[in-house]
Amino acid sequence: MKIAQVAPLYERVPPLYYGGTERVVSYLTEALVELGHEVTLFASGDSLTRAKLVSPCAKALRLDAECVDRIAYHVLQLEQIFQQDRRFDIVHFHTDYFHYPFSRRRNLAHVTTLHGRLDLSDLAPLYREFDDVPVVSISDSQRAPLPSIGWVGTVYHGLPRGLYQPRSDRGDYLVFLGRISPEKRPDRAIEIAKRAGMRLKIAAKVDAVDRCYMKEQIRPLLDDPLVEFIGEIGDADKEELLRNAYALLFPIDWPEPFGLVMIEAMACGTPTVAFRRGSVPEIIDDGVSGYSVDTIDEAVQALRNVRGLDRSACRKKFEERFSAERMAQDYVDVYNSVIEARRRPRRDMALRQNGMARLAPARAGSDGHVHGNGTALAQLDKPDLSFR
C-alpha cells in the first residue's frame, strides 16, 4: 500500500525532547515500513525516517529561533501533499482539522487521527460542518464530546518493543514526566510524594503559555528536599528515569485523550498511579500495570500497593496491548475500511447509472455527444463529497 503520513511541523519526527504526536507518527511510520508498505512522511527536514521524507521547512519549528510565522510552513506542507496526492492509496493526517476544506474537495482516500482534547466548545460548529470527514480516536473516552462525527475506529498508541528495556527491581523514587501545566497537575504529584515520604523527580518542559503557572504555582513547591526538577529530557534519559523508578505519577485533571507516558512506563516495567480521568481506565490494568485513583489519599495508598506488583507482568501487558506493530496493523485495517467505504458509493452510483441508461432512451445532445439519463448525469457531475 502507498501511504502518506502527515505530521505537525512543530517537532522533529521523532522529537528530540517532548512531542507526543510526532513521536507516535514516527513509531507508526517505521512500523508501516517494516510491514512492507511504501510510506512517504511529510514532516520537518531534520526528521529521521526510513520512509521517503518531504519537508516544507529545514528543521522543527519550535526549536527554530528564526521562524516567525509557523502557519506559513503548514500551508506549504498542504500544497506539497495535494500536488502529489494521486500517488497514494491513502493520506493519513495528524494535523487536526487544518486540511479539512482541501481534502473534502479532493478525490483521495484520507483519514485523520485526532490527538488532542475534543471538549472545547469551539470545535462543535466545526465538526457539525465536517461530520463526513473520517477520523480516528486514540481512546474511546476521547469521543465523548463529539460522539456523532465520522469515527472509523479507535487505535491505541504503540511503542517499538525494543525501545525501552524493563528492570525487574523497584527503584526508590517517583517520577512526574511530560509537561508543566494546570491540567497535568504537577502540584498533585508533589503533594502525593510528600505524603508518601518519597523522592519525586520532575522531568517536564514548560511551554510559553504555562510560564506564569510555573513561576507562581509550581516553583515555590520545588524547594522541598524531596522534590527534584530536572526539566525537559530526551529518549535516552527518559528510559533511565522510568526504568529505575518506583512508580510514575500521572495525577491529571482533564480528559486525557491517551497519555503516552503511561505506556512508556509500562514498557520499562514501571507501574503508574493515575487519576481516573479520560483514557486512564482504558490504558491502566488495575493491579497489573498500576492503579487508577480518584483522590490524593487513594494515590498514597496505591503507592503502598505498588510494592506487591510484578514488574515483569507490567512489561508483558505492554507487549500484549501497546506495541508499535499492533498499532500499525490496526491502522492498516482502518485504511482498508476507509478505502472500501470510498469505493462503495462509486460502485453503487455506477450500478444505478447503468440501470438508468438501459431504461432511458439515448438522445443526442446539442454538443453532438450521446447522453443517457439526465438525472444520473447530473449526479455524476456533482463533486464527490461522500464519506472517504
PLY file of the C-alpha trace (Angstrom):
ply
format ascii 1.0
element vertex 388
property float x
property float y
property float z
element edge 387
property int vertex1
property int vertex2
end_header
0.00 0.00 0.00
1.23 3.54 -0.77
0.68 5.59 2.37
1.32 9.27 3.19
1.87 10.21 6.82
1.39 13.92 7.57
2.98 15.19 10.80
2.83 18.59 12.50
5.95 20.64 11.91
6.49 21.92 15.45
8.73 19.00 16.44
11.09 16.72 14.57
9.88 13.17 13.81
10.81 11.66 16.21
11.18 14.63 18.60
14.45 15.46 20.27
12.59 16.17 23.51
8.87 16.47 24.26
6.35 15.79 21.49
3.76 13.06 21.79
2.10 13.35 18.37
5.34 13.45 16.40
6.68 10.53 18.45
3.65 8.40 17.59
3.89 9.39 13.91
7.50 8.18 13.93
6.67 4.84 15.54
3.77 4.31 13.14
5.76 5.29 10.04
8.66 2.97 10.82
6.33 0.08 11.71
4.47 0.50 8.39
7.78 0.46 6.51
8.71 -2.71 8.42
5.42 -4.27 7.29
6.45 -3.67 3.67
4.33 -0.60 2.82
5.61 2.29 0.69
5.45 5.28 3.03
6.04 8.98 2.42
6.45 11.14 5.53
5.57 14.84 5.32
7.47 16.37 8.24
10.25 18.80 9.16
13.54 18.38 7.30
15.52 17.26 10.35
13.26 14.23 10.81
14.80 10.75 10.82
12.98 8.01 8.94
13.31 5.04 6.59
10.33 6.40 4.65
10.61 8.97 1.86
10.79 12.39 3.54
9.10 15.51 2.09
9.69 18.73 4.03
8.46 22.33 3.74
10.94 23.51 6.40
14.54 22.62 7.22
14.01 21.93 10.91
11.34 21.64 13.60
9.60 24.97 14.10
9.52 25.01 17.91
13.31 24.90 18.12
13.88 27.27 15.18
14.56 30.70 16.67
14.36 32.33 13.23
10.83 31.10 12.49
8.20 33.82 12.97
5.16 32.54 11.02
4.66 28.83 11.68
1.37 28.67 9.79
3.14 29.57 6.53
5.03 26.27 6.57
1.88 24.26 7.30
0.17 25.86 4.29
3.21 24.98 2.19
3.03 21.41 3.53
-0.59 21.14 2.36
0.43 22.26 -1.11
3.19 19.63 -1.20
0.69 16.93 -0.23
-2.02 17.85 -2.72
0.45 18.29 -5.58
1.12 14.54 -5.41
-1.91 13.07 -3.63
-2.74 10.81 -6.61
0.42 8.82 -5.82
-1.09 7.49 -2.57
-3.67 4.87 -1.75
-4.42 6.82 1.43
-3.25 10.00 3.16
-3.11 9.86 6.96
-3.21 13.30 8.61
-2.06 14.00 12.18
-2.57 17.77 11.89
-6.04 18.21 13.40
-8.63 19.87 11.12
-6.32 22.18 9.16
-6.69 20.23 5.91
-10.46 19.58 6.04
-11.65 22.11 3.40
-8.97 20.87 0.99
-9.20 17.11 1.46
-13.01 17.25 1.26
-12.70 18.61 -2.25
-10.07 16.19 -3.46
-10.58 12.77 -4.93
-8.46 10.86 -2.43
-8.87 8.43 0.44
-7.84 10.08 3.69
-8.17 9.69 7.44
-7.28 11.93 10.37
-6.15 10.84 13.81
-7.30 13.34 16.42
-4.56 13.57 19.02
-5.97 16.32 21.24
-8.88 17.08 23.54
-12.29 17.47 21.91
-14.29 19.03 24.75
-13.69 22.61 23.59
-16.86 24.49 22.62
-15.14 26.00 19.58
-14.94 22.57 17.97
-18.69 21.85 17.95
-19.65 24.07 14.97
-16.57 22.94 13.04
-17.45 19.27 13.36
-21.12 19.88 12.61
-19.93 21.05 9.21
-17.25 18.40 8.72
-19.08 15.39 10.13
-18.32 13.50 6.89
-14.54 13.54 7.44
-13.26 10.08 8.54
-11.48 10.37 11.88
-9.74 8.01 14.31
-9.78 8.35 18.09
-6.83 7.39 20.28
-9.15 6.23 23.09
-12.86 5.56 23.35
-13.21 8.24 26.03
-11.86 10.87 23.63
-15.04 10.56 21.56
-17.44 11.58 24.35
-17.75 15.32 23.45
-18.33 14.56 19.73
-19.94 11.11 19.56
-21.66 11.53 16.18
-18.88 12.66 13.86
-17.19 10.41 11.28
-15.46 7.95 13.60
-13.98 4.99 11.73
-12.03 3.40 14.58
-10.12 3.72 17.84
-6.42 2.92 17.66
-4.34 2.97 20.84
-0.80 4.27 20.58
2.10 1.83 20.49
5.86 1.78 21.03
8.59 -0.31 19.39
9.15 -3.38 21.57
12.88 -2.77 21.77
12.72 0.96 22.53
12.82 0.56 26.33
14.23 -2.27 28.39
12.46 -3.22 31.63
14.08 -3.57 35.04
12.94 -6.26 37.46
13.94 -4.41 40.65
11.95 -1.50 42.03
13.53 1.92 42.31
13.13 4.20 45.33
11.81 7.40 43.75
8.68 8.63 41.95
8.52 10.29 38.52
6.38 13.04 37.01
7.14 13.18 33.29
5.77 15.34 30.49
4.66 18.96 30.69
4.17 21.55 33.42
0.57 22.76 33.08
-2.56 23.13 35.23
-4.29 20.12 33.64
-1.29 17.83 34.24
-1.28 18.77 37.97
2.40 18.61 39.00
1.25 20.17 42.28
-0.72 16.99 42.99
2.35 14.89 42.22
4.38 16.91 44.74
1.68 16.56 47.40
1.42 12.80 46.84
5.19 12.39 47.12
5.35 14.45 50.32
2.55 12.46 51.94
4.20 9.19 50.92
7.60 10.41 52.13
9.22 9.54 48.78
11.54 11.44 46.47
9.98 12.86 43.30
11.83 13.63 40.07
10.01 16.03 37.74
11.14 15.83 34.10
8.94 18.21 32.15
9.01 21.05 29.65
7.42 24.43 30.27
5.58 25.96 27.30
5.37 29.74 26.99
1.67 29.67 27.88
2.45 27.91 31.17
5.40 30.01 32.36
3.27 32.11 34.67
1.72 28.94 36.18
5.21 27.51 36.66
6.52 30.66 38.32
3.57 31.34 40.60
2.18 27.89 41.42
4.93 25.29 40.96
8.27 27.00 41.53
7.59 27.63 45.25
6.85 23.91 45.72
10.24 22.86 44.33
12.12 23.96 47.47
11.11 20.77 49.27
14.14 18.43 49.68
12.07 15.52 48.35
11.49 17.27 45.01
14.00 17.47 42.14
13.15 19.42 38.97
15.11 18.06 36.01
13.48 19.87 33.09
12.86 18.60 29.57
14.64 15.35 28.63
15.14 13.12 25.57
14.54 9.42 24.97
17.81 8.08 26.40
17.38 9.94 29.68
13.70 9.03 29.75
14.41 5.31 29.69
16.84 5.51 32.61
14.49 7.75 34.58
11.48 5.48 34.14
13.04 2.04 34.44
14.82 2.96 37.70
11.70 4.49 39.29
9.38 3.01 41.88
6.31 4.36 40.06
5.12 7.01 37.62
2.64 9.59 38.91
0.01 10.71 36.41
-2.30 12.94 38.51
-4.16 14.60 35.63
-7.15 16.93 35.99
-8.51 16.87 32.43
-9.98 14.37 29.91
-6.61 12.99 28.76
-7.04 11.62 25.19
-4.35 8.96 25.70
-1.28 9.65 27.84
1.75 8.21 26.04
3.91 8.33 29.16
1.77 5.63 30.80
2.76 3.05 28.19
6.36 4.29 28.19
6.48 3.49 31.90
4.72 0.18 31.25
7.39 -0.76 28.68
10.01 -0.18 31.39
8.10 -2.42 33.80
7.27 0.61 35.96
3.69 0.85 37.30
1.65 4.04 37.07
-0.59 5.62 39.69
-3.01 7.78 37.70
-6.12 9.81 38.37
-9.21 8.28 36.79
-9.80 10.82 34.03
-10.14 10.49 30.26
-8.33 7.47 28.84
-6.76 6.27 32.11
-9.20 3.39 32.81
-8.65 2.13 29.25
-4.86 2.15 29.49
-4.13 1.03 33.06
-4.95 -2.55 34.08
-5.55 -2.13 37.82
-3.37 -4.41 39.88
-1.11 -5.23 36.90
0.29 -2.08 35.27
-0.69 0.25 38.10
-3.73 1.76 39.77
-6.44 4.27 38.86
-7.43 6.56 41.74
-9.76 9.48 42.45
-8.09 11.30 45.35
-4.67 12.08 46.75
-5.35 9.78 49.71
-6.12 6.93 47.31
-2.93 7.70 45.41
-0.84 7.43 48.58
-2.45 4.09 49.40
-1.92 2.89 45.82
1.80 3.62 46.17
1.91 1.24 49.11
0.19 -1.41 46.97
2.67 -0.93 44.11
5.21 -2.82 46.21
3.28 -6.02 45.53
3.11 -5.64 41.73
5.15 -7.83 39.39
7.17 -5.58 37.08
7.55 -8.37 34.51
3.75 -8.64 34.34
3.59 -4.88 33.78
6.01 -5.22 30.85
4.05 -8.18 29.47
0.87 -6.10 29.46
2.69 -3.51 27.33
3.78 -6.19 24.85
0.24 -7.56 24.61
-1.55 -4.25 24.12
0.72 -1.37 23.16
3.37 -2.41 20.63
4.03 -0.34 17.51
3.43 -3.45 15.39
-0.09 -3.80 16.77
-0.74 -0.08 16.22
0.43 -0.26 12.60
-1.71 -3.30 11.81
-4.74 -1.63 13.38
-4.18 1.40 11.15
-3.83 -0.79 8.06
-7.26 -2.24 8.91
-8.62 1.32 9.19
-7.02 2.30 5.87
-8.63 -0.66 4.11
-12.05 0.14 5.57
-11.80 3.81 4.52
-10.70 2.88 1.01
-13.54 0.35 0.71
-16.13 2.85 2.04
-14.96 5.38 -0.53
-15.29 2.88 -3.38
-18.74 1.66 -2.37
-20.72 4.83 -3.26
-18.96 4.95 -6.63
-19.88 1.35 -7.38
-23.46 1.97 -6.29
-23.66 5.09 -8.46
-22.23 3.20 -11.46
-24.81 0.45 -11.00
-27.63 2.99 -10.79
-26.28 4.79 -13.83
-26.11 1.58 -15.86
-29.66 0.67 -14.90
-30.95 4.11 -15.79
-29.12 4.05 -19.11
-30.84 0.79 -20.02
-34.27 2.19 -19.10
-33.90 5.63 -20.71
-33.59 6.08 -24.47
-30.34 7.54 -25.72
-30.58 11.03 -27.12
-28.23 13.29 -28.99
-27.31 16.47 -27.20
-26.57 19.82 -28.72
-22.87 19.09 -28.38
-23.23 16.07 -30.66
-22.47 13.51 -27.89
-24.86 10.74 -26.90
-26.25 11.06 -23.32
-28.23 8.67 -21.17
-30.50 9.57 -18.23
-30.21 13.26 -17.45
-30.70 12.89 -13.69
-27.91 10.34 -13.35
-25.58 12.53 -15.40
-26.35 15.45 -13.12
-25.40 13.31 -10.11
-22.11 12.32 -11.73
-21.33 15.97 -12.44
-21.52 16.86 -8.73
-18.27 17.00 -6.74
-17.67 13.83 -4.77
-18.11 14.93 -1.13
-19.13 11.47 0.11
-17.60 9.61 3.06
-13.96 8.84 2.26
0 1
1 2
2 3
3 4
4 5
5 6
6 7
7 8
8 9
9 10
10 11
11 12
12 13
13 14
14 15
15 16
16 17
17 18
18 19
19 20
20 21
21 22
22 23
23 24
24 25
25 26
26 27
27 28
28 29
29 30
30 31
31 32
32 33
33 34
34 35
35 36
36 37
37 38
38 39
39 40
40 41
41 42
42 43
43 44
44 45
45 46
46 47
47 48
48 49
49 50
50 51
51 52
52 53
53 54
54 55
55 56
56 57
57 58
58 59
59 60
60 61
61 62
62 63
63 64
64 65
65 66
66 67
67 68
68 69
69 70
70 71
71 72
72 73
73 74
74 75
75 76
76 77
77 78
78 79
79 80
80 81
81 82
82 83
83 84
84 85
85 86
86 87
87 88
88 89
89 90
90 91
91 92
92 93
93 94
94 95
95 96
96 97
97 98
98 99
99 100
100 101
101 102
102 103
103 104
104 105
105 106
106 107
107 108
108 109
109 110
110 111
111 112
112 113
113 114
114 115
115 116
116 117
117 118
118 119
119 120
120 121
121 122
122 123
123 124
124 125
125 126
126 127
127 128
128 129
129 130
130 131
131 132
132 133
133 134
134 135
135 136
136 137
137 138
138 139
139 140
140 141
141 142
142 143
143 144
144 145
145 146
146 147
147 148
148 149
149 150
150 151
151 152
152 153
153 154
154 155
155 156
156 157
157 158
158 159
159 160
160 161
161 162
162 163
163 164
164 165
165 166
166 167
167 168
168 169
169 170
170 171
171 172
172 173
173 174
174 175
175 176
176 177
177 178
178 179
179 180
180 181
181 182
182 183
183 184
184 185
185 186
186 187
187 188
188 189
189 190
190 191
191 192
192 193
193 194
194 195
195 196
196 197
197 198
198 199
199 200
200 201
201 202
202 203
203 204
204 205
205 206
206 207
207 208
208 209
209 210
210 211
211 212
212 213
213 214
214 215
215 216
216 217
217 218
218 219
219 220
220 221
221 222
222 223
223 224
224 225
225 226
226 227
227 228
228 229
229 230
230 231
231 232
232 233
233 234
234 235
235 236
236 237
237 238
238 239
239 240
240 241
241 242
242 243
243 244
244 245
245 246
246 247
247 248
248 249
249 250
250 251
251 252
252 253
253 254
254 255
255 256
256 257
257 258
258 259
259 260
260 261
261 262
262 263
263 264
264 265
265 266
266 267
267 268
268 269
269 270
270 271
271 272
272 273
273 274
274 275
275 276
276 277
277 278
278 279
279 280
280 281
281 282
282 283
283 284
284 285
285 286
286 287
287 288
288 289
289 290
290 291
291 292
292 293
293 294
294 295
295 296
296 297
297 298
298 299
299 300
300 301
301 302
302 303
303 304
304 305
305 306
306 307
307 308
308 309
309 310
310 311
311 312
312 313
313 314
314 315
315 316
316 317
317 318
318 319
319 320
320 321
321 322
322 323
323 324
324 325
325 326
326 327
327 328
328 329
329 330
330 331
331 332
332 333
333 334
334 335
335 336
336 337
337 338
338 339
339 340
340 341
341 342
342 343
343 344
344 345
345 346
346 347
347 348
348 349
349 350
350 351
351 352
352 353
353 354
354 355
355 356
356 357
357 358
358 359
359 360
360 361
361 362
362 363
363 364
364 365
365 366
366 367
367 368
368 369
369 370
370 371
371 372
372 373
373 374
374 375
375 376
376 377
377 378
378 379
379 380
380 381
381 382
382 383
383 384
384 385
385 386
386 387
